[in-house]
């Protein structure tokens, strides 16, 4: 059964199946994204990645948070400006995470 949490700015995030701990991370990232706080978003990622790997961050926190931002925008819960800021911060965060990849990674021909 889904339940709803409120961010510091009183915006809601629905959580159909995630843990309460994941919800805390999503709320933090939601606020970071919509307020343009790239440094805070980076700290959020680094704190999360101390206990979980990058893939888990993207699947459990990042993607659901962006989906919620898009849903809130489509339902007029956040402004277009907030949605654009969030997407820009998410893009920068993704770039910074990917840049941390080792340069000697080899990919198969099928990739």
The 8 nearest C-alpha neighbors of each residue, nearest first, counted from 0:
[[1, 15, 2, 16, 14, 3, 13, 17],
 [2, 0, 15, 14, 13, 3, 16, 17],
 [1, 3, 14, 13, 15, 0, 4, 12],
 [4, 2, 13, 12, 11, 14, 5, 1],
 [3, 5, 12, 11, 13, 6, 2, 22],
 [6, 4, 11, 9, 10, 12, 7, 3],
 [7, 5, 9, 10, 8, 26, 11, 4],
 [6, 8, 9, 5, 30, 10, 26, 27],
 [7, 9, 6, 10, 30, 5, 11, 34],
 [10, 8, 6, 5, 7, 11, 4, 12],
 [11, 9, 6, 5, 8, 12, 7, 76],
 [12, 10, 5, 4, 3, 6, 9, 13],
 [11, 13, 4, 3, 5, 67, 14, 10],
 [14, 12, 3, 2, 15, 1, 4, 11],
 [13, 15, 1, 2, 16, 17, 3, 12],
 [14, 16, 1, 0, 13, 17, 2, 3],
 [17, 15, 14, 18, 1, 0, 2, 13],
 [18, 16, 14, 21, 15, 19, 22, 59],
 [17, 19, 21, 20, 22, 16, 14, 23],
 [18, 20, 22, 21, 23, 17, 14, 24],
 [19, 21, 23, 22, 18, 24, 17, 25],
 [22, 20, 24, 18, 23, 19, 17, 25],
 [21, 23, 19, 25, 20, 24, 26, 18],
 [22, 24, 20, 26, 21, 25, 27, 19],
 [23, 25, 27, 21, 22, 26, 28, 20],
 [26, 24, 22, 28, 27, 60, 23, 64],
 [27, 25, 29, 23, 24, 28, 6, 22],
 [26, 28, 24, 30, 25, 29, 31, 23],
 [27, 29, 31, 25, 30, 26, 32, 40],
 [30, 28, 26, 32, 27, 31, 25, 64],
 [29, 31, 27, 33, 28, 32, 34, 26],
 [32, 30, 36, 28, 40, 34, 29, 33],
 [31, 33, 85, 29, 35, 30, 34, 88],
 [32, 34, 85, 81, 30, 35, 31, 84],
 [35, 33, 31, 32, 36, 30, 81, 84],
 [36, 34, 32, 33, 84, 37, 31, 88],
 [35, 37, 31, 39, 34, 38, 40, 32],
 [36, 38, 40, 39, 88, 35, 41, 31],
 [39, 37, 41, 40, 36, 42, 31, 43],
 [38, 40, 42, 36, 41, 37, 43, 31],
 [41, 39, 37, 43, 31, 38, 42, 28],
 [42, 40, 38, 44, 39, 43, 37, 45],
 [43, 41, 39, 45, 44, 40, 46, 38],
 [42, 44, 40, 46, 41, 45, 39, 47],
 [43, 45, 41, 47, 42, 46, 48, 40],
 [46, 44, 42, 48, 47, 43, 41, 49],
 [45, 47, 43, 44, 49, 48, 42, 50],
 [46, 48, 44, 49, 45, 50, 43, 51],
 [49, 47, 51, 45, 50, 46, 52, 44],
 [48, 50, 47, 46, 51, 45, 52, 44],
 [49, 51, 48, 47, 52, 46, 45, 55],
 [52, 50, 48, 49, 47, 55, 53, 56],
 [51, 53, 55, 48, 54, 56, 50, 49],
 [52, 54, 56, 55, 57, 48, 51, 96],
 [55, 53, 57, 56, 52, 58, 51, 59],
 [54, 56, 58, 53, 52, 57, 59, 51],
 [57, 55, 53, 60, 54, 59, 58, 61],
 [56, 58, 61, 54, 55, 62, 60, 59],
 [59, 57, 55, 56, 62, 60, 54, 61],
 [58, 60, 56, 55, 57, 61, 63, 62],
 [59, 61, 56, 25, 63, 57, 62, 58],
 [62, 60, 57, 64, 63, 56, 65, 58],
 [61, 63, 65, 64, 58, 57, 60, 66],
 [64, 62, 66, 65, 61, 60, 67, 59],
 [63, 65, 67, 61, 66, 62, 25, 29],
 [66, 64, 68, 62, 67, 63, 69, 61],
 [67, 65, 63, 69, 64, 68, 62, 70],
 [68, 66, 70, 64, 65, 69, 71, 63],
 [67, 69, 65, 71, 70, 66, 72, 64],
 [68, 70, 72, 66, 67, 71, 73, 65],
 [71, 69, 67, 73, 72, 68, 66, 74],
 [70, 72, 76, 74, 68, 69, 73, 77],
 [73, 71, 77, 75, 69, 74, 70, 76],
 [72, 74, 70, 71, 75, 69, 76, 77],
 [73, 75, 71, 72, 76, 70, 77, 69],
 [76, 74, 72, 77, 73, 71, 78, 70],
 [77, 75, 71, 74, 72, 78, 10, 73],
 [78, 76, 72, 75, 71, 81, 79, 82],
 [77, 79, 81, 80, 72, 82, 75, 76],
 [78, 80, 82, 81, 83, 72, 77, 84],
 [79, 81, 83, 78, 82, 84, 77, 85],
 [82, 80, 84, 33, 78, 83, 79, 85],
 [81, 83, 79, 85, 80, 84, 86, 78],
 [84, 82, 80, 86, 85, 81, 79, 87],
 [83, 85, 81, 87, 82, 86, 35, 33],
 [86, 84, 32, 33, 82, 88, 83, 87],
 [85, 87, 89, 83, 88, 84, 90, 82],
 [86, 88, 90, 84, 89, 85, 83, 91],
 [87, 89, 91, 85, 90, 86, 32, 37],
 [90, 88, 86, 92, 87, 91, 85, 93],
 [91, 89, 87, 93, 88, 92, 86, 94],
 [90, 92, 94, 88, 93, 89, 95, 87],
 [93, 91, 89, 95, 94, 90, 88, 96],
 [94, 92, 96, 90, 91, 95, 89, 97],
 [93, 95, 91, 97, 92, 96, 98, 90],
 [94, 96, 98, 92, 93, 97, 91, 99],
 [95, 97, 93, 99, 94, 98, 92, 100],
 [96, 98, 94, 99, 100, 95, 93, 92],
 [99, 97, 95, 100, 96, 94, 101, 93],
 [98, 100, 97, 96, 101, 95, 102, 94],
 [101, 99, 98, 97, 102, 96, 104, 103],
 [102, 100, 103, 104, 99, 98, 97, 105],
 [101, 103, 104, 100, 105, 99, 98, 97],
 [102, 104, 101, 105, 100, 106, 99, 98],
 [105, 103, 102, 101, 106, 100, 107, 99],
 [106, 104, 103, 107, 102, 108, 101, 110],
 [107, 105, 110, 108, 104, 109, 103, 102],
 [106, 108, 109, 110, 105, 104, 103, 102],
 [107, 109, 110, 106, 105, 104, 103, 102],
 [110, 108, 107, 106, 105, 104, 103, 102],
 [109, 107, 108, 106, 105, 104, 103, 102]]
